[in-house]
Amino acid sequence: MSFRKVPSWPARRRVWLSLLAVALLAACGGPFPQSTLIPKGDFAQMVDEVFMTTVKWAVLVFVLVEGALLYAIFRFRAKPGDKQPEQTHGNTTIEVIWTVIPAAILAFIAVPTVRTIFRTDEMPAGAMEIEVIGHQWWWEFRYPEQKVVTANEMHVPAGKTVLVKIRTADVLHSFWVPQFGAKRDAFPGKYTHFWFKTDSLGSFTGQCAEFCGTQHGRMGSLVVVQTPQDFDQWVATQQVGSPLVNNGVVAVVAPADSAAPPTAPADSVMIKGQQEFMAGGCIGCHAMAGTPTAGVLAFVGPNLSHVGSRQRLAAGMLVNTPENLALWLRDPQKVKAGSLMKLPHQLTEEQISVLVAYLRAHQ
């Protein structure tokens, strides 16, 4: 008969400590796409400076207080045979010192904090304005000056101050892109705002930060920072079919690498896709270039005139690929339960195929 040796407690403790160390190291490995500790704009950098100032003072106070405590514990610890220590009833000098020092530290923190609050609350002159409208559960972006309307992806030019004005079309939301440093609640009938300027090119994820219903956790957004030239090109493309330009009366949008809208024969996939879009209920909730809804600004769902050019679908849930678009059209409630995207009837695979081709062509 053999007996399995049970590991001793020290051995098991070493195993658990090793596993804990591995978990902690994995947690610190990154990347951190929504970290406020990696500021990418001037607004975020100002907030980060206030935060780091507070942290430095807090660390200094912690070290001094804990150091004094440890010194007192070991220096004045009781020994066998010690007499009862002499009792005192206050020391005016010490009391003044421990009142003045915290007051001074609070002042060193409060002054830059208040200065930053007033600076970040300004309405910068000459800024490019973007209106953000929260919906359950997606974001609408309107560019009044550029006459562009899009969804879930905010494009901005590098080096240009952007004024973001935020409201909601239904329940409370909160627009937050951590690396640009501001979280602003969205209220019905009232604007909140923040501004930022960045030179960091790339895509930065955001998230709704106010509980707004079933899919609150899947109400994402994307800020795409481009060179001024690329941004101007994006604006020119987005203006085609925009409800803010000539009521959006324009033909089907061409793909990005085409100079003119497609002129396919009547039996083409594009025409079939457009027919499915108009007959299958899509037109009841979405604006689309080349259809009777092209000039409609306020709608139930996102404007789809350029859906093919967006990086993600369903407010950041899915990468914008033909497969994921088909998945979304096949059963949107399975992908995002509670979404207002409800099909009047189950689409066939052929209908899904032509709709995917039609939507993907709208760049």
N, C-alpha and C positions, 0 to 999 in steps of 0.2 A: 504494500500500500504506500502510495506517495502522497505527500501533502504539498499544496501550492503555497509557496512562501508569500505572505502578505507584506507588501511594502511598509516599512516603518513610517511613522508620522513625518519625520524630517524629510524622508525621500519623497513622500507624496506632496509635502509642502513645496519642495523644490520644483516638482512637476507643475504644480498649480502656478507658482510664481513665474516659471518659464512661459507657460501659456499666457499669463497675464501680460508679460513683457512683450510677447509676440503680438498680442492684440493691440497694445498701446502703440507699438511701432507701426502696425498696419494703419491705425487711425491717424497717425501723423504723416502718412505717406503722400497724401494728396492724389490727384489735383483737387483744388477747392474752387469750383467755378462760381459759387455764390458766397464767397468769403468777403466780409467787410474789411478784413485785414490786408487785402490786396487792392488798394484804391487805384482806380484808373482815370479819374478826372479831378479837376481842381476842387470841385465841391467836396468830393469824397476825401481828398487829401486834407482839406481844412478840418473836416470832422475827425479824421484819423489823428491829426496833430493834437486836437483837444483830448481825444481818448488816450493817446500815448502820454500826454502831460499828466493826466490823472493817474495813469498806471505807474508812472515814475514816482510821483509823490506818494502813492499808496505803498509801493515797494519800500521806499525810504522810511516811511512811518512804521511799516511792519518790521523792518530790520532793527530799527532803533528800539521800538517797544519790546519786541521779543528778545533782543539782545540784553536790554536792561532787566527784563524778567529773569532770563537765565542767569545773569550775573548775580542778581539778588538771591536766587534759589541756591546757588552753590556757595556764594560768599557768606551768606548769613544763615545757612542751614543750622538747625539746632544740633548740639552735641551733648552726649551724656554729661550730666552735672552742670549744664548751663543754668544761670539764674534767669528769672523772669525778666524779659527785656523791658527797658524803661518805656512807659506809655506816654505818648505825646498827643496833643489835641490841636493839630493844625500848624501849618507853616506858611505865613503870608507870602514869602518870597517864592516858594515852590508853587503855590497856587496861582500866583501871577504868571509865572513862567509857563505852566501847563495850560493856561488860558490864552496867553498871547501867541504861543507857537501854533496851536491848531487854527486860531483865527487868521494868522498870516498865511498858513498853508491853504486854507479855504479861499483867501483872497487871490493867491497865486493861481488857483484853479478857476475861480469864478470870473476873473477879468477876461482871460482868453475865451472862456465859454460864452459869456454874454456877447463879446465882440463877434464871435463866430455865428451866434444865433442871428444877430442883426445883419451880418454880411450875407448869410445864406438865405435870408428872407427877402432880400432885395429883388426887384423886378429889373433885370439888366436891360439897358437900352440897346437896341439893334440886334437883339437875339432872334434866332429863328424859332418860330412858335409851332408847337405840336400839341394837338388836343388828344388826350387819351380818354377813352370812354370804356368803362368796365361793363361787361355783360356776363350773364351766367352761360358758359364759363369760358369766355374768350375776351380778347382786348381789341378794340378798334382804335386806329390811329388816323387822324385827319391833319393834313398840312394846309392851312388856309392860304398861305402865300403861294405855295407850289401847286395848289389845287389837286392834291392827291389824297386818296382814301385807301387804306390797306388794313390788314388784320394781323395781329400777333407778332409782327416783326416791325420794329421801329428802326428805320435807316437814318443815320445822321452823318454829316461830314466832319472829318477830323479838323480840329483847330477852330471850330465855329461854336459859339455859345448857343445852347439850345434851351428854350424856355418851355417846360412841360406843364400843361394845364390839364388837370385831372377831374373827372366827374364820373358818375355812374348812370346807367340807363335803367337799372332795376334796384337790386339790394346793395348794401354796403360792400365795397371792395377796398383793396389797398395795393397801390402800384409800388413795386419795390424791385430795384435792380441793385443788389448789394454792392457791386464794385463801383457804382456811381454814387453810393453813399446816402441816398434819401429814400425814406419810406413815407408815402403820403396816402392818407385815406381818401377814398372816393365817395362823395355824397351826392344824392340826387338834387339837382337844381342849384348846386354850389360848386365853385371851382376851388381846388387846392393847387399848389404849384411848387415846383422846384426847378433849378436850372443846373446845367453842367456844361463843361467843355473838356474835351479829351483829345489826345494825340495818339491814343492806343488803337491801332487798327485791329479788327477782328469782330467776333460775335460774343456777346455777353448775355448770360441767362438771367431772367428775372422770375418773380413768383408773386402771386396774390398773397398778401400777408394779413388779410382779414377774413375770418371764416364766413363763407358766402353760400354754403350749401353742399350738396353731396360731392361735387367734383372740385371743391375748393383746392385740394392738394394737387390737382392736375390742371390748374389754370396758370400756365406758364406764359412767358413772353421772351422775346429776343431783341436785343439792341445790337444792330449791325453798324459798326463804325467803318466808313469808307473814306477814300481820298476824295477831295472836292470834285475831281473830274469823274470818278466813278459814281458819286452821289448824283451829280447832274445828269449823267446817263441814266441812272435808275429813275430819277424824276421824270425824264422825258418818256421813258417806257411806261411808267405808271400813269402818266397823264392820258394815255390812249385808253379811252373807255371810262375815264373817271367821271363820276356824277357831278364833280365840281367844274368840269370843263365842258361847255356847250351842252349841258344836260346829258352828257355821256352818250350822245347819239353817234355811234361809230361802229364800224364793222368788227368782226371777230378779230381779236388781237393776234398778231403774228408771233411766232417763236422768236427768241432773242437773236438768232443768227439769220433771220430773214428780214428783207427790206420792206416787205409789204404784206398785208394780210393774205392768208391762203385763199386761193380761188379754186377749190376742188370741185369736181363734178358732183351732180346732185346725189349720186349713190355712194359717195365717199364716206369713210368712217367719221370724218369731222361733221358732215351734215347729219348723219344718223345720230351722232352724239348730241348735237344741238337739238335735234327733234326729241330725243329722250329727255334732255334737260328741261325742255319747255313742256313736254307732255307728262313727265313723271312726277311732277310736284316740286322739283328743285326751284323753279322760277317763283314759287309762292313765298320763298324765304330768302332767296339770294339774288343780289344784283349781279348782272353779267353783261359784259360788252357784247354788242351784236344781238341783243334780245330786247324785248319791251321794257325790261327792268333796268336797262343800262343807266338811265338818268335818275334812278331812285337812290337817295342818300341814306335815309333811315330804314333799316330792314331787320328782320328777325335774326338772320345769320350773317356771317362775314361776306363782304364783297368778293366775288370769285373771279373778277376780270383778269387777275394775274396770279391765280393760285398756283400755276405751274412753276413759278419762279421762287416760291417760298421754300425755305429750308425744311420746315416741319409742318405737320398737320395736327389738327385737334388741339390747338393751343399748346404746342410743344410736346405732345405725347408721342407722336410718331414721326420718324424721318420721312420726308416727302419722296417716296418711291412709288412706282406703279403698283407694287405688291401691297404696300400699306394703304394706298388710296383705295384699292379694290377691297381690302379688308374693312375699311371704314364704310364704304358704300354697301357692303354686303350685310353688315349688322352693326350700325353705329351704337346701339344701346349695349351691345356686348363689349365694345371697346370703351365706351364712356357712359356708364349707366346714369340715367337722369338727364342726359343731354336733350336739348330741344330738337335735335336732329332725329325726327321720327318719320320713317318712310310710310307712305300710304299703302304700299304693297311690297312684297318681296321681289327684288330685282332678279332677273335671270342672269346667268353668267355672260350671255351675249350683251345684254343691256349694260352690265357693269363694265365690260370690255370697251364698248364704244364710249361710255361716259368717261372712263379713265383716259382714253386717248384724247377726247375733247377737252377735258379739264387740264391735262398735262400740256396741251398745245398753247394754253393761255399763259404766256410767259410775262 
